[in-house]
Amino acid sequence: MFEESDERASDREILSVSVANGIYPASESDRETNPGASLANYKIVHFGDVVYNSMRMWQGAVDASRYDGIVSPAYVVTRPTSEVYARFFARLLRQPMLLKQYQQVSQGNSKDTQVLKFDDFASIRISMPASENEQRQIGAFFDRLDSLITLHQRKYLWCCFLDVRGCARKIGLRK
């Protein structure tokens, strides 16, 4: 369903892939980005490509890109070979049952040195809806659910902040 892409470029925005944030522009990260002396070996990512961190796939470091850019050569860039909805696959590929399979087929002596090569990734069998429309609906549902959860977390944190400020006033720590 996917083929590995090995296009290279150095003149595009650098993207990062993380377990917590998926794919995002490295410029939006709090971490220092140090691509080294050359970006010549960086891989091109197109909108809709599914990209994973070959050393952290067992943790769920995979996403469908919402950006065009480039990623470190350590990442694996895959492109759908048929009509599939990439956002659906971004969700599916992070499921615990698949994370266990990645661990089993990854190469390396310990969790910190395991690497999931594309051929091993491509050999994993999955069940999925055949209809791209159904994939799109499921992907959109989970995107909305994530947004809703994020809004509630922000609301909760804001209420906690206000409550802490109110408590500080009551006990004389703030005016």
Residue pairs with C-beta under 8 A, 6 or more apart in sequence:
1 80
1 81
1 82
1 84
2 50
2 78
2 79
2 80
2 81
2 122
3 78
3 79
3 81
4 76
4 77
4 78
4 79
4 118
4 122
5 43
5 44
5 49
5 77
5 78
5 79
6 43
6 77
7 43
7 44
7 77
8 40
8 41
8 42
8 43
8 44
9 39
9 42
9 44
9 70
10 38
10 39
10 40
10 42
10 70
11 39
12 42
12 44
12 68
12 69
12 70
13 25
13 26
13 27
13 67
13 68
13 69
13 70
14 25
14 26
14 27
14 33
14 35
14 39
14 42
14 69
14 70
14 71
15 23
15 24
15 25
15 26
15 45
15 51
15 65
15 67
15 69
15 70
15 71
16 23
16 24
16 25
16 26
16 29
16 33
16 71
17 23
17 51
17 52
17 53
17 61
17 62
17 63
17 71
17 75
18 24
18 53
18 61
19 56
19 59
19 60
19 61
22 62
22 63
22 90
23 45
23 51
23 63
23 64
23 65
23 66
23 67
24 67
25 67
25 69
26 33
27 33
35 42
35 72
39 70
41 73
42 70
42 71
42 72
42 73
43 70
43 71
43 72
43 73
43 75
43 77
44 68
44 69
44 70
44 77
45 51
45 65
45 67
45 68
45 69
45 70
45 71
45 77
46 65
46 68
46 79
47 65
47 66
47 67
47 68
48 64
48 65
48 79
48 80
48 86
49 64
49 65
49 77
49 78
49 79
49 86
50 62
50 63
50 64
50 65
50 77
50 78
50 79
50 80
50 86
50 89
50 90
50 93
51 62
51 63
51 64
51 65
51 71
51 75
51 76
51 77
51 78
52 61
52 62
52 63
52 75
52 76
52 78
52 93
52 116
52 121
53 61
53 62
53 74
53 75
54 74
54 75
54 76
54 115
54 116
54 117
55 74
55 113
55 114
55 115
57 99
57 102
57 106
57 116
57 121
58 99
58 102
58 103
58 106
58 111
58 114
58 116
59 99
60 93
60 94
60 99
62 90
62 93
62 94
63 90
64 86
64 87
64 89
64 90
65 86
71 77
76 116
76 117
76 118
76 121
78 118
78 121
80 86
80 89
83 132
84 132
84 135
85 132
85 135
85 136
85 139
87 136
87 139
87 140
87 143
88 128
88 129
88 135
88 136
88 138
88 139
89 128
89 135
90 139
91 138
91 139
91 142
92 98
92 126
92 128
98 124
98 126
101 124
102 116
102 121
102 124
103 111
103 114
105 116
105 120
105 121
105 123
105 124
106 114
106 115
106 116
106 120
107 114
107 115
107 116
107 117
107 120
108 114
108 115
128 135
129 135
129 138
165 174
168 174
169 175
